[in-house]
Amino acid sequence: MREGGEILKVFAWLFAFIAGAALADEGTFGPRLVQEEIRIPAGRYSIAATILRPEGAGPFGAVILNHGTPGSASGRASESAELLIHSAAVFARRGYVVVLPLRRGFGATGGDFAEDPGTCANPDYRKGEQAAAEDVMAAYEYARARPYVDGNRMILAGQSAGGIVSMYAAGTRNPQGLVAVLSFAAGRGGNPDFRPGVPCAVEPVARLLESVGKNVKAPVLLHYAENDLYFNAQTSRHWYERFAASGARAEYVLQPAFGRDGHYIFSETLGVRYWLPAVEQFLGKHNVPFERLDAAQPLQAVERLPHVRTDACRNLYRAFLESPGPRAYAVSGDGRCGFAGGLPDAADVAVRECRTNAKEPCTLYAVDADLVWAPDGKGTAYAGGK
């Protein structure tokens, strides 16, 4: 235990879980990461939070990464930074301190749920967002005060309800040092079991965003997938248009359908192949430093992939670089590819995936942190993939 109840861990690779069991470390890309579990003072209560940061003195930029809101009390009680920790690692490996606060009524923070907007027929979203923003800003100011944080390079980010509160806090609190807002699958009122894709009270959320958009000084990215079962494309575009019409510098990105429910494109491992290029482009456009991890070493350079000609395979390789190990990536002579991560038999699975559409033989290109493909195209002998 450290002073203030902080628990410190140093990871060569952040984590890998499959079916609830931790897998062995299989190499790393980028800087070593430090994880801390802390409590952040917030007036009469404190907030449980996880900090994930690059090892070193910095100063680093910081991302306050905000979780969504499960519909049940049991879901809120089990909320954990673990659900977004893999996404947090993408930012940390690029030189950002990531703070993942648990707001009141969630997980280890406990206490009463402070964000309840009331009934769907007459919701008070502003009251709920004000309470959520209190906790988000407590984490924001805590991060700015850390000696290893550059207080003039701050980002608010979040998924679902966490995306909405990030936008709300940016528009009502005028956070010092804020350079960007990243809002993934942002919204309130969704229920895929009863109204797939169509949330209740669409207009109250639109009015809320319209009211705060004129005061948001930092650029905002709103990122969704076509098959979001909480907020369909018509709804999310409507919210974006109302937000942007009020004066916000906002950009709307709608990705192709992802998995069974595109609402989780940001939190699921393979989703990085879609959202990471969008974030890189957005931050680059606004001159916010965000280095490409795949440009540092030969193994990590997407441009060096043999035979690959499509953006789909290039982006899948980006997912390989971000994936927990064991991981593997395979290519074929006719430009097809396959990937697997976080699996004991990743090499087998990657080759099998490649063979699904390939007309020529598939060969492993990279396994964990090793480049195994040979310039003659024959690669490392492979006995698996039956």
Buried (B, 14 or more C-beta within 10 A) or exposed (E): EEEEEEEEEEBEBBBBEEEEEEBEBBBBBBBBBBBBBBBBEBEEBBBBBBBBBBEEEBBBBBBBBBBBBBEEEEEBBEBBBEBBBBBBBBBBBBBBBBBBBBBBBBBBBBEEBBBBBEEBEEBBBBBBBBBBBBBBBBBBBBBBEBEBBBBEBBBBBBBBBBBBBBBBBBBBBEBEBBBBBBBBBBBBBBBBEEBBBBBBBBEBBBEBBBBBBEBBEBBBBBBBBBBBBBBBBEBBBBBBBBBBEBEBBBBBBBBEEBEEBBBBBBBBBBBBBBBBBBBBEBBEEBEBBBEBBBEEEEBBEBEBBBBBEEEEBBBBBBBBBBBBBBBBBBBBBEBBBBBBBBBEEBBBBBBBBBBEEBEBBBBBBBBBBEBBBEEEEEBBEBEEBE
